[in-house]
Amino acid sequence: MRVIPTWRLHIMPETTKLPDTLPVPRIAPSILSADFARLGEEVRNVVAAGADWIHFDVMDNHYVPNLTIGPLVCEAIRPHVNVPIDVHLMVDPVDALIPSFAKAGANIITFHPEASRHVDRSLALIREHGCQAGLVFNPATPLEWLTHVMDKIDVILLMSVNPGYGGQSFIPATLAKLRQARTLINRHIEAGGQPISLEVDGGVKIDNIREIRAAGADTFVAGSAIFGKPDYHAVIKQMREQLALADIG
């Protein structure tokens, strides 16, 4: 029997009180940009350098024009890290893969609402398997999908590039969408709802992370900006310095 570490149960803050400031920022390196010939070493090194989550991009060459990794890779890296594994499903359909990734050690599973026939059911399936659930919004996907499911999600992930490839440039219009999503989250919490993380993925770098934070994000996926550099610790340190400046105002 696989023992679930105690940290798995405390990814999100337990309070539902609306904070005076944004939640403490998290940095989630995307292993899509890692060296797959030594993936275990890569995830250990990036966690040692200060990563909060490991972001796991799953592409199916159907929903997006690329084919990446599946549950077996998730299972293989699970023993190497003691931080949450954040699985982003860029697949269609989604439900068949949810139990497999949960069993493989995922802590958070997010999917694109367009890829599910029944969004509410898919969210429930994720939670039934002991993971936190979230929805992912492409640059042109409206946030209206959230209207009837805010009470069932733990993460809102905004794509700041079009999904399918790493190394793309940040789409500036994402900043306005982040502010909109942050407003929705704050209103939900004010009404007594659960905390919801606001994650952004695509083109996040040292030179724009401060602006992204100021727009309301609390979780930052970065691929080539971290794994493409020789010193992971230095990059993450610089990112945190920029995040601190954003919080000062």
Secondary structure as GFF3:
##gff-version 3
##sequence-region A 1 249
A	DSSP	three_ten_helix	6	10	.	.	.	ID=ss1
A	DSSP	beta_strand	26	29	.	.	.	ID=ss2
A	DSSP	three_ten_helix	31	33	.	.	.	ID=ss3
A	DSSP	three_ten_helix	36	38	.	.	.	ID=ss4
A	DSSP	alpha_helix	39	48	.	.	.	ID=ss5
A	DSSP	beta_strand	54	59	.	.	.	ID=ss6
A	DSSP	alpha_helix	71	77	.	.	.	ID=ss7
A	DSSP	three_ten_helix	78	80	.	.	.	ID=ss8
A	DSSP	beta_strand	85	90	.	.	.	ID=ss9
A	DSSP	alpha_helix	98	104	.	.	.	ID=ss10
A	DSSP	beta_strand	108	111	.	.	.	ID=ss11
A	DSSP	three_ten_helix	113	115	.	.	.	ID=ss12
A	DSSP	alpha_helix	119	128	.	.	.	ID=ss13
A	DSSP	beta_strand	132	137	.	.	.	ID=ss14
A	DSSP	three_ten_helix	143	146	.	.	.	ID=ss15
A	DSSP	three_ten_helix	150	152	.	.	.	ID=ss16
A	DSSP	beta_strand	155	159	.	.	.	ID=ss17
A	DSSP	alpha_helix	174	190	.	.	.	ID=ss18
A	DSSP	beta_strand	197	201	.	.	.	ID=ss19
A	DSSP	alpha_helix	209	214	.	.	.	ID=ss20
A	DSSP	beta_strand	219	222	.	.	.	ID=ss21
A	DSSP	alpha_helix	224	227	.	.	.	ID=ss22
A	DSSP	alpha_helix	232	248	.	.	.	ID=ss23
###
